[in-house]
Amino acid sequence: MQYCPSVMSGSELPHHPHRLSDALHFLSRFITRPGSIGSVWPSSRQLGEAMIDEIAMQPGDVVVEYGPGTGPFTSVLKERMPKGVEYLGIEFDPELHRNLVRRFPGMRFHHGSAEETPEILAHHKLGPAKFVVSGLPFANMPPTLQRKILKSTRDALRYDGTFRTFTYLLSTLNPSTISFRRLVREHFHEHHTAKTVMINFPPARVLSYSRPVQGD
Ligand SMILES: C[S@@+](CC[C@H](N)C(=O)[O-])C[C@H]1O[C@@H](n2cnc3c(N)ncnc32)[C@H](O)[C@@H]1O
């Protein structure tokens, strides 16, 4: 099982009044659905910033977020996205989805699975995505599901699109993390480790992939 508790420092709390209630809500969803939630604590603001770092977004671009949860990456996106960018969050958990809709008015959330991103984009009359940022617990997933979501992601991205995800430093040598990293490289022409974020418990590494491989 994978855990992603963040460090809640005293200096961080005043800027993030939702942090404690988010964490408790997240924990309660983990108890209900440990497999698909995959962590007991939401990611830190710092990890959210690293996930979005240096992504150029223009008005008209489509940005998709997988598994927004309680919204640590969503908050950063909300601040950084230029006006006119089309955001779509895809959240599998019905209660987290309801909470996101309440908490981020004006942003669009779909209750569904990242396995069906091209169909979900079509349903919302949106074109291919420039950027997909993922909070999914890939290391907890069976390879068949990892493969299905990666294919869906590749098919949903523009030819010059970028996919970002993260892994925990502690799980770098886990067989499921190794096989996920091998699998994701098969779906993209370019990949690099964007950043390591220590202010997240456990510390995490952001992985960035671009130029999806075309195919079936
Ligand atoms: C590890 S939590 C991360 C939440 C948040 N992004 C963060 O970093 O704190 C994983 C999230 O992915 C959602 N999720 C799991 N499987 C999913 C799927 N197939 N499609 C969309 N969301 C999914 C879970 O409900 C949960 O909100």
The ligand as an ORCA input file, in Angstrom:
! r2SCAN-3c Opt
* xyz 0 1
  C      -3.329      9.118     -4.164
  S      -4.885      9.991     -4.239
  C      -4.261     11.587     -4.763
  C      -5.212     12.722     -4.562
  C      -4.618     14.114     -4.853
  N      -4.266     14.265     -6.246
  C      -3.384     14.319     -4.009
  O      -2.273     14.301     -4.566
  O      -3.532     14.476     -2.800
  C      -5.598      9.260     -5.700
  C      -6.888      9.873     -6.231
  O      -7.187      9.258     -7.481
  C      -8.562      8.882     -7.531
  N      -8.658      7.766     -8.485
  C      -8.268      6.469     -8.310
  N      -8.446      5.762     -9.433
  C      -8.950      6.634    -10.364
  C      -9.327      6.524    -11.742
  N      -9.227      5.353    -12.383
  N      -9.760      7.616    -12.385
  C      -9.867      8.829    -11.754
  N      -9.541      8.992    -10.445
  C      -9.088      7.928     -9.762
  C      -8.895      8.537     -6.096
  O     -10.289      8.556     -5.849
  C      -8.120      9.638     -5.351
  O      -8.857     10.828     -5.269
*
